[in-house]
Structures are given as structure tokens and as C-alpha cells.
Amino acid sequence: MASALVVYATITGNNEDVADVITEALEDLGVDVDETEITQADAEEFEDADICVVCPYTYDEGALPEEGMDFYEDLQELDLSGKIYGVAGSGDTFYLDDYCVSVDKFAAAFEKAKATKGAEAVKINLEPENEDINTLNAFAKSLVEKVND
């Protein structure tokens, strides 16, 4: 059975909701999933998972979650060759060019760690609604399909 670690950072609860949807979708697809808040996780824990997911928020004008900076830095130093990753996050389109840039930054960190992209990044405006949930379910399915390739 494939295993996954879903790590989220949230202020408003929206990214915890995103993580919950992904976790449930992965579990429905037969994956053993651990979900945790970013301050409770070490990036090295991804070494023990087949699927690695981060659900970050973007703060203010493009800043990464302050409480996740060590995690972000450590992630880039890992060798996650053979691991499948995905990044999905909630943001606010009010911030225009800075909308969900943490999603892109975490995806780049996974690339630097030599992980394999399992799904296109997902950016959600505010809280996930029905259409977003469908997108997140497809995101999870893509991750599982990539693991099974």
C-alpha cells in the first residue's frame, strides 16, 4: 500500500480544509495517509512516504508561511528521488501577482529535492468549494496514478 504525508500551513483554516480534502481523497484511493500541521512536521519525514504533499498559504505580498520557513529550507536539502510530490494551496486573488506564490515556491523546493511531480499544482481562491473539491480529488488521483506507474 502506498503511503502519503500531507503537510499544511494555515491561518484561516482554508489550507487545513484543502489538506483534509486531499487526505480523504487519497484514503479513498487506498493510500495510507498522515496529515499534519507544518510546525509539527520535519521535512525529513517525506523520506518515509511515497507521496509528499504540501498545502501552504501565501502571506501578504508573496511571503511564505513564517512558521514553515525551516521546513521549506530543509525540504530543499533533501534527496527525494523516487518520491511523488504535489502542492495545493489556498490564497486570495486580491493579491494579484502574489496570489498563491507559496504553492510555486514549494513546488520548486520539491524539484530541487529531486522529487517527481505527480500532479499539476492547484491554487484555490479562499475556501475550497464544490468545483475546487473536484479539482483536489483529481489532483489526488493523479498522485496515486503516478505512484503506480
C-alpha positions in Angstrom: 0.0 0.0 0.0 1.3 3.5 -0.9 1.8 6.0 1.9 1.4 9.7 1.9 2.3 12.6 4.1 0.2 15.8 3.7 1.6 18.8 5.5 -0.4 22.1 5.7 0.1 25.7 7.0 -3.0 27.7 7.7 -4.1 30.9 9.3 -7.8 31.0 8.3 -8.4 27.2 8.2 -8.7 27.2 4.4 -5.5 25.2 3.8 -6.4 22.7 6.5 -9.6 22.2 4.5 -7.6 21.7 1.4 -5.4 19.2 3.2 -8.5 17.4 4.6 -10.0 17.0 1.1 -6.7 15.7 -0.3 -6.2 13.3 2.6 -9.8 11.9 2.3 -9.4 11.5 -1.5 -6.1 9.7 -1.1 -7.5 7.4 1.6 -10.5 6.6 -0.7 -7.9 5.6 -3.3 -6.3 3.1 -0.8 -3.4 5.2 0.4 -2.2 5.2 4.0 -2.1 8.9 4.8 -0.7 11.0 7.7 -1.8 14.7 7.8 -0.1 17.2 10.0 0.4 20.9 10.5 3.7 22.3 9.2 5.0 23.2 12.7 4.5 19.6 13.8 6.4 18.1 10.8 10.0 17.7 9.8 10.8 17.8 6.1 12.8 14.5 6.5 9.5 12.7 7.2 8.9 12.9 3.4 11.7 10.3 3.0 9.4 7.7 4.5 6.4 8.5 2.3 5.7 7.6 -1.3 3.5 10.7 -1.9 4.6 14.1 -0.5 2.1 16.9 -0.4 2.3 20.5 1.0 -0.6 22.8 1.3 0.8 26.3 2.1 -0.7 29.7 2.4 0.8 32.8 0.9 1.2 35.6 3.4 0.8 39.3 2.5 2.7 40.1 -0.7 4.1 36.7 -1.6 5.7 35.6 1.7 6.0 32.0 2.7 4.3 30.9 5.9 6.7 32.2 8.7 6.2 29.1 10.7 7.1 27.0 7.7 10.4 28.6 6.8 12.7 26.0 8.4 10.6 23.2 6.8 10.9 24.9 3.4 14.7 25.4 3.8 15.1 21.8 5.0 13.0 20.4 2.1 15.3 21.8 -0.5 18.3 20.0 1.1 16.7 16.5 0.9 17.1 13.9 -1.8 13.6 12.8 -2.6 14.4 10.9 -5.7 11.7 8.4 -6.4 9.1 10.3 -4.3 6.0 11.8 -5.9 5.0 15.3 -4.9 2.1 17.6 -5.2 1.4 21.1 -3.9 -2.0 22.7 -3.5 -2.9 25.8 -1.6 -5.5 28.4 -0.9 -4.9 32.1 -1.4 -6.8 35.3 -2.2 -6.9 36.6 -5.7 -7.0 40.1 -4.2 -3.2 39.9 -4.1 -3.0 39.6 -7.9 0.6 38.7 -8.9 1.3 37.4 -5.3 -1.7 35.0 -5.4 -0.6 31.6 -4.1 3.1 32.1 -4.9 3.9 29.8 -1.9 2.5 27.0 -4.0 5.0 27.7 -6.7 7.9 28.1 -4.2 7.2 24.8 -2.6 6.9 23.1 -6.0 10.3 24.5 -6.8 11.7 23.2 -3.5 10.4 19.7 -4.3 12.1 19.9 -7.7 15.3 20.9 -6.1 15.0 17.9 -3.8 14.7 15.7 -7.0 11.1 14.6 -6.3 8.8 13.8 -9.3 5.8 15.9 -9.9 2.7 13.8 -9.6 0.1 16.4 -10.4 -0.2 20.0 -11.6 -0.2 22.5 -8.7 -3.6 23.6 -7.5 -4.4 27.1 -6.4 -7.7 27.8 -4.8 -9.3 31.2 -4.1 -10.2 31.3 -0.4 -12.0 28.2 0.9 -12.5 25.2 -1.3 -15.9 25.0 -2.9 -17.5 22.2 -4.9 -15.6 22.8 -8.1 -12.3 23.0 -6.1 -13.1 19.8 -4.3 -13.5 18.1 -7.7 -10.1 19.5 -8.7 -8.5 18.3 -5.5 -9.9 14.9 -5.9 -8.5 14.7 -9.5 -5.1 16.0 -8.0 -5.1 13.1 -5.5 -6.0 10.6 -8.2 -3.1 11.9 -10.4 -0.7 11.5 -7.5 -1.8 7.9 -6.9 -1.6 7.1 -10.7 2.0 8.4 -10.8 3.0 6.2 -7.8 1.5 3.2 -9.6 3.4 3.9 -12.9 
